[in-house]
Amino acid sequence: MPRTRSALPATGPVRLGPDSRAALRPAAVGIDTGFWQARRASNAHVSIPQGPALLEAAGNLHNLRLAAGTAAGEFQGAYPFVDTDVYKWLEAAAWQLAKAPDGDLAPDDDLAAEVGRIVALVAGAQQPDGYLNTWFQLVKGGARYKDLRWGHELYCAGHLIQAAVAHHRATGSGELLDVARKFADHIDSVFGPPGSGKPIDGIDGHPEVETALVELYRETGERRYLDLAAYFVDRYGHGMLGGEAYCQDRVPLREATNVEGHAVRQLYLLAAAADLATETDDAELRTAAERLWHAMTTTKTHLTGGLGAHHEEEDFGDPYELPNERAYCETCAAIASIQWSWRMALLTGEARYSDLIERTLYNGFLAGVSLDGERWLYVNPLQVRDGHTDPGGDQSARRTRWFRCACCPPNVMRLLASLEHYLASSDDSGLQIHQYVAGRYASDLAVIRAETDYPWHGTIALTVEETPAEPWTLSLRIPQWCREFRVRCGQETYEGPVTDGWLRLERTWSPGDQVVLELSLEPRLTAADRRVDAVRGCVAIERGPLVYCLEGVDHPGGLDDIVVDTTRPLAVKHRPDLLGGVTTVVAAGSRRHLPDAGWWPYAPVDESPDSPQQGGEPVELTAVPYYAWANREDGSMRVWLPTS
């Protein structure tokens, strides 16, 4: 069928290769109003523009000048991977430069100049043979690849490559891409399996370069980059780094039965596995990725989509080990989860991957940045107790301007700047809408206009703007949380069937045809699997894709003694004056009478304050979306609420 004239270019972080075996390919989406446009506006006009000043203050740019020989002084920063903060910011800025110059997200006038200046700094710091890492060039006397477990040299290279691909796709400039290719060529000349004649058989302690190399292959057509990515992925789990789960070296990925170790490292490696399965039709790798995704979502994923149970080693933890106040849920892990799940959605065509993307986007990811775009959370707990003593630093439960390990802020920036890439797909049969936003969805077959105030309201009105004369299929994802929905198309009403999460409408369309999807957004109480000890006897409040929480600022007297009444209905109240405009959920509850425990905080069951006869003072509970917590004042917060 002919390509529609007004289809937008599907430019984003994933561009499938010509021989890809993916079931779906990314479609173009233009977001122009609504919930995500507001979040992206903060990113475009606050977060990204302040990046260069923050990188300057932290010393990242100074290090590049030192490596280039254009400045004097000492290396600044606590870690060998601080270059990646620059690269992630460059990627975010590149996607921003691709925005329409006359739209709400138009890049600031000086953004292109800032990008050009920093690209020049990166190019100037590169060594003649392509190597680039300011820590090793300046601190380690030029010694290379001597500490693959902690050095992160290939991890840094991966983020450089991804920034370069974004810059090339967004601007057409090859300046940064030339730097990245030179570094990738250097890596390819150094690393290889036994018998390859290359000096090092090794892997990086932090996977990342693998998925970047796949994307470099897609951008350049150079097969050796794809082969190098495959080599790295298959060398994990063979004792190359001491056999530790922390850095994905305990079990080969193809044999693994559960996600383990450092959450971000595991997820970046799995994103690469999905990419390789897509490009090489590796059935074993695909099966492993599907198996591990299922294990993660059923046993190690928090209600918010957050991942990571342990502060120590930023680790997944054991099955059903899902704590509240000690939940780690690093913002970068939420981003990596979205990246992996999107690749799995494209590979398989299954809607369940986009169900997790939605949950993570609206909750575990979005909580990582303040509403004003200026402050960040590295970790995202599900509870902050009354009287909490904050440790400060990167693991603070308070929003922070920047971090010593500043991986999360520019990571958030780059995902928000490229968000439109994760919302829709197409295949030869039609268009699939994965996430509902106000704007335009465009594929080779059709252009659809969407009007909605989702997630506050469940009505999504879709109008066909361009269509061929032949029949095609419009596929709508019915979210996993949705129990009631209705679809109207002209005089027809559809209530199913829903197959694998998709409601598929096949017909011959005409311009002006309208489909109205109505998703029920009745608030609901959610309970966890009874094997999750941390929340036994508790429920959480959800509405649509949003997880809710209580904040101490709305409940004078604190949260630790509050009980929710599950027999009373939940009420909905929209508050345009609160937190930038949110829909709150109001619940009935009580405040338990907690007598002074004396010197010993334990008692027989029949004397416990939780005994039914103790009762409590009635109290109205106001729940706000979890993504919006910690935007008013520092205080207590909880997602899971006791029922007795």
N, C-alpha and C positions, 0 to 999 in steps of 0.2 A: 504494500500500500504506500502511497506517496507521503512524504514528510509534510507535516503541517507547516504553514508559512511562519507562524508566530511562535513556534516552539523555542523555548529558551535553551541555550547550551547547557548540557548536564555536566558542569565543571565542578569537581569536588575532590576530596581526598582519595576516592576509589574510582579508577577508570579501568574497566575490564579490558583485558587483552583481546586481540582479534580471534584467538582460538579458545577463549574462555568457555568453560562448561557450566557457567552459572545459569540457574533457572530464570533469574531476573536480572535486569540491568538498571542502574540508577536513572530515575527520571528527574526532570528539572522542576523546581518549585520556586515560586516567588512569593515570599511572605510580605504582606503590606500593612496589616493592622493586627490588633489583638494581643493576646497574652505574650506570645514569643517575640512579637515585634518590639514590645516594650522592653523585654529583657535584652534583646539584641541592640536596641538603641543605647542602653546603658553601656553595653560592651563596646559599641562603635564610638561613642562620644566621650566616654569616661575611662573605661578600663584600658583599651588599646592605646589611646593617645598618651596616657601617663606612663606607659611601658618604658620608653627610652630614659626618662628621668630616673625611674626606679632601678633600671639596669645600670645606669651611670652611678647612682648612689651606692649600689651594692658592689661595684667594682668590676662587673662582667665586661663592660666595654673597655675599661682600663686594661684588663688582661689581654684583650685583642690587640690593643695598641702596643703593649709590651712585646707581644709575640711578633708583631710586625716591625719592631724596632723604631717606632715613632714616638715612644714615651719612655720615661724612666721611673723606677720605683719597684715595689714589691708586688707579687701576686696577691690578689684580694679574693677572699672566699674560703669557706671551710671544706669544700669538697672538690674532687677531681672532675666533676661533671657540670660545673656551673655554666659552661658554654651552652648547654642545652636550653637554659632559660632564654638566651638570645635567640636560638633557633626556633623555639616554640613561639616566641613573640613575632619573629619574622613570618612564620607561617600564618599566624592570626592576621597580621597586617596585610599579607598578600591576599588572603581571602577577602579582606575588607576593601582592598583596592579594586577588586572585581565588581563591587557593588555599583549600581547605576549612579552617575554623578548628580542626578536630579532627584534622587529618592530620599526617604527619611534616613537611610543609613549611608548616605553619601560620605565618602572618606573626607576627613579634615584636609584642608588645603596643603598642610605641610607633611602629611603622612607619607606621600610618595618620596619626598625629599629625605625624610628620616629613614625610610627603608633603603633608599639608595646609599645613604651615608653608612648605614650599618652593614649592608652587603659589601661595600668597599672595605670596611674594617675586617670583615671575615676573610675576604679574598687576600688582603694584605698580610694576614696572619698565617696563611697556608704555606707550608714548606714546599720546596721545589718538586719533591717526589709525590706530593699530594697529601701527605700526612697533616693533620690539624687537630691539636688538643692543647690548649694553653697551659693546663696543669702540668703535663708531661714535658712540654717545651720549656717551661719556665722554672718549675719546681724540681723536676726529676732529671734535669740535665739532658733532656732529649731521649732518655731511655724509653723504649716503646714495648708495649705488650709484655711487660715483665710481671704485671699484676692483673691478669684478666678477670679475676674474681671481683676485685674492688675498683679497678681502674676505670671502667666504664668507657673505654675509648671507642668501642664499636657502638655502644649505646648513644654516645654523642654523635657519632657519624650518622646513625639512623635518623636522629632528629634534624641534622643538617640536610640530609637527603630529602626528607619530607618537606622541609621548608623550601628547598630548591624546586621541588616538583610543584608545590603550590604557587611559588613565585612565577614559574614558567607558564603554568596554566592560566594564572590570573592576569599576567601582564604581557606575556609573549617574550619577555626578556630571557636570554640564556646566560646572563652574567653569573647568577648564583648556581644555576644548573651546571655550568662548567666547573665550578669549584667542587660541587658534590660528585660529579662524575670522576673528576681527578682523584678524589679521596676514595671513591668506590673502586676505581681501577687499582689504586695502591693496595687496598684491602684484598682484592682478588689476586694480586700478585704475591701476597704474603700468606694467606690462609688457604688450606686445602687438606684433604684426607691423606693418609699414608699412601705413598706411591705416586702422589701428584707432582712431586718435585718441589713443592712449596715448603718454606721453612717452618711454618707453624701449623700444627693440627690443634685447634683450640676454639673456644667459644667465649663470649662475654658473660660476665656474671649477671648482667641485666639485659635480657632480650629486648630488642627494639629494632636493630639494624635489619632483621629478617624481613619484616613487613615493609620496611622502607625500600629494601632491595627489590622486592616484588613490584612495588610501585614505580621504581626507576626502570625496571624492565618494561612495564606498561607504557611508560613515557617515551622511552628511547627505542624499544624493540630489540635491545641487546639481550639475547638469551642467557649469556653468562651471568648476568645479575640474578636471574631467576634460579639458575643452578647453584649459585653461591648461597642464596637464601635457603634452598633445600638442604644443602650441606650443613649449614649451621643448625637448622631445626632438628635434623636427625642426629646431631652429635650430642645434644642434651640428653642426660640420663645415662651416660657411659663413664661416669667418674672423672670427667675432664676437669671439674672444679671441686674435687674431693667427695663427690657423691652426695652432696647436701640437697635436701628438699628446698631449702631457702632459695637457692638459685636454679631450681628446676633440673637438678642433676642427679636425682635419686633413681628415677625410673624413666626409660625412654617414653616419649609422648605417645607413641603408637601402642604402648602396653599399659599406660596409666589407666586407673579406674576412678580416680578422684582428683580434684584440684587440690593443690597443697603448696606450702611455702609462701613466699612473698607474693601477695595478691597481684600487684601490678606486673611483676615479672612473668607470672604464670599467664596472665591475660594477654599481654603483648605477644608472648610466644604462641598462644592459641589463635590470635588474630592472624599471625603469619601462617599457621597451619591451615586455616580456612582459606587464605589467599592462595596457598600452594595447591590445595585440593581443587580450587576453582580453576586454576590455570593449567594444571597438569593432569586432571582427572584421576587423582590418586584416591581410590576408593577406601583404602585402609586409613589414610589420613583423615578423610571425611568422617568415617565411622568413629574414629577416636575423638574428633572434635565434637560430634553429636553426643557421644557417650559422656564426655567431660562436661559439656554444657548442661546436660540433664542432671548429672551428679551435683553440680554447683547450685543449680536453681532449686533442687529439692532438699538439699541438706545444709547449704552454706550461704544462703542469700538472706539478708535482712528484709523486713517488710518494705523498707524504702528503696530496695534495689542495691543498697550499700553492701560492700564486701570487705571482709577482714575482721577477725575476732580479737587479734592480739596486737597490742601496741609494740611489744617486743618482736622484732623482725618483721613487723607489718604483715602478719601471717594470717592465712585463712582460718586456722584452727581446725578442730575436729568436726565431724558431722553433728549438726544440731547445736553446736556451741555458738550461740548467738546472744551475747551479753547486751546489756543496755548501756549503762554508764561507761563501761569499758569497751564498747564497740569502737572499732578503729575506723572502718568505712572511709578510707582515704579518698579524697575527691578524685585523685588520679585513677584509682581503681574503678570508680563509677564511669569515668571517661573511657577507660580501657574496655570495660564491659560493653558499653554502647558500641564501640568500634568493632569488637569481636562479634556481637550479636547482629550488627548490620551486615557484616560479611557472611554470616551464617544465613541470614534472611535471603540475601541475594543468591547464595549457593543453592539453597534448598527450596526456596519459594514458600516456606512455612511461616505462618503468622505468629507463632509462639515467640519467635525471636524478637519481633517488634512489640509484642506485649511486654517483654522485659525492658526493651528500650524505652517504652513509654513510662513505665514505672520508675525507671532509673532517672530519666530526664527530668521528670516533674518533682522528684523527691531527693534521692541520694546525690544526684549531680547538682541540681540547682541550688540546694542549700549551701553549696561551697562558695558562693559569691553573694555579697550583700546586695540589697535592692538598689543602692546607689552606685554599685560597680566599683567601689573603692576598697573594700575590705573582704577578707577571705577566711575560710575554714580549711585547714589541712585535714583534720579528722572530723567526722560527723557522728557524734554519739546520739543515742536514742533517749538518753536521760542525763540530766544534770541535777544533782540533788540540792535540796535546800542547804545552805551553808557550804556550798562547794568551795574548796580551796584550789584555785587554778594553778597548774604548774608553769604556765607561761610557755613561751617558745613555740615550736612548730606543732606540738601536740596539745595546744591550748583549746579549751572549749569556748573561747572568746574570739570574736573576729579580729583579724590582724591585718595590718597594712601590707606587710611583706614577710617573708620567712628567710631564715638562713638557708634552708633547703627549699628554694622557691619553685619547685616543680609544678605545683598545682595552679597558681594564678595564670601563667601563660597557657597552660593546658586548657583551662576553662575558656580563655579568650579564643583559642583556635577552634574549639568545638562550637562555641556560639557563632563565630564568624562563618563557619561552614555548615551550620545546622540544616539549611535547606536541602543539603545532599542526603540527609538521613530520613526523609519523609515519604518518598514515593518511588515506585519502580514501574518498569514496563517490560513486556515481552511481545512476542509476535501476535498474541491474541488480544492485548489491550493494556490497560492502565490499572495499577494497584495503588491504593491510597493506604499507607501504613500509619501515618500520624495526621491528625486533623488540625489544620491551621487556616487562618483567613488569608487567601491569596489565590494564586494560579498554579495549577498542576499541568505540566506539558510533557507529552511524549511524542514519538514519531507519528502516532495515530490521531491524537486528539489534544485539545486544550480544554481544561475544566476550571471554572471559576468557583471558589468556595467562600461562603460567608458564614461566619460562626463566632460565637463568644465563648467557645470551648477553652478551658475546662469549667467555666462558671455555669454555662448552660449546655445542654446536650443536643441542641439542634444544629445540624450542619446542612446548609443548603448548597447544593452543587448544580451549577448551570453549565451546560455544554456550549462552548464558544466556537470551537472548530472541530470538525469531524469528517471522516471520509464517508462515502455513500454506502460502503460495505458494513456489515455488522461487526461489532467488536465487543469486548467484555470490560465492564467497569467493575473492579473488585474492591469491596469495602471491608476493611478489617473490623470485625466485631470484637471489642476488647474482652479479654478473659474475665475481667471483673464484672462485666455487664450482664445482668440477669433478664432485662426486658429491653426490647428495642422495636422500632417500626421503621420501615422504609416506604416512602411514597414516590411513585414515578408516574406522573400524569394521573390517570384514574385508577391505577393499579397500586395495591399495597402488598408489600413483601414482608414476611416474618421468618423466612428461611427458604431452603435449608442453609445452614452455615456449615461449611466443610473446611475442616482444618483451620478454623478461625476466619474464613473468608465468606462473605456473601457476594456471589458473583451474578451480575446483571448483564446478560448478553442480549443485544438487540441492534437494530439499525437505528442509529441516533440522528437527530437533526439539531442544528444550532438553535439554542433557546430551550431545549429539553431540560427539565429540572428534576433532580433527585433530592429528596429531603430525608436525611437520616436523623432519627430521634433516639438518642441513647438515654435511658433512665439514669438520673444522677441522684437517686435517693441515697441519703447517707446510710452507712452500714457499720455494724460492729464486727470486728474481725478477731478470730482467735488463732493462735499458733498451733502447730503440731505439738501434741502433748509431750514429745521428746525434747522440746526446747524448754529446759528447766528454768531458764532465766525469766520467762514470762508466764509460767503456769499460774492460773488463777487471775489472769489479766486479759483485757481486750484492748483493741486499738480502734480508732475512729477513722473511716475512710469515706470519701465521696468522689465518685468518678475515678480518675487516675491519681487523685491526691491523697496522701497520708496526712493526718492531722496530729497536732500535739497541743498540750496545755503549756502555757508559760506563766511563770510566777508573777509577772507584771499584771496579769489579768486576774490573779487570785491572791489577794492579800492574805497573809497567813501561811503561804507556802503550798507545796504540792505533795509532800511526802505522806501526809495523813489523809489524802483525798481518796474517796471510793466512788466509782461510777455506778449508777443504778441501771442495770441492763433491762429492767422491766418497763422503763419509761421510754417514750418515743424520742427520737432525735429531731431537732428543729434546725432549720436553715435560715440564716440571716445574712444578707449581703451588706457589707460595710465599705462603701466607697471612700470613707474617711480613714480607713485603717490599712496600714502596710501597703500603700499604693493601690488599694482597692481589692478586697478579698471577700470571699464568701466564707463566713464562719459557720461552725456547727455547734449548737447549744445542746447540752445534755444535762440531765438531772444527776445529782450526786449527793454525797454527804462528807462531812469532815469527821473522821474518827476521833473518839475521845482517847487520847494516849496518855495514860498516867505516867508519872515520873517512875522510871525504871529502877531508881535507887542505884545501887552499885552493880547490878547484874541485869542485863537486858533480855532475860529469858524467863519464861513462866510456864506452868502446866497449861495444857490446852484449854481446860475449862476456866482458866483465869486470864487467858490471853485477850488483849484488846481487839483481836480479830474475831472473837466469839460472837455469834449472831445476836446474843442478848445485849451486847454493848451499845448498839444503835449509833447515832451520830447526828450532828447538826446538818440540816438540809443546806445544800449550796448549789448554785447554778454554775455549770462548767462551760467556759467558752473555749472552743478549740479552734486554732488557726492552722493554715497549711504549714506543714513541716518546713518547706523550702524557705518560709518567711521568718523563721525563728531567729532570735539573736539580732534583730534589727532595731530594737527599741532601747533596751537596757540589759546589762548583764544580770543574769538571774537563773532560777531553776527552770527546768523544762522536762517533760516526759511524753513519750509516745504511747507506751503501754500503761494502762490504767487498771489498778486492782478492782476486783468486783466484790470483795468482802473485807 
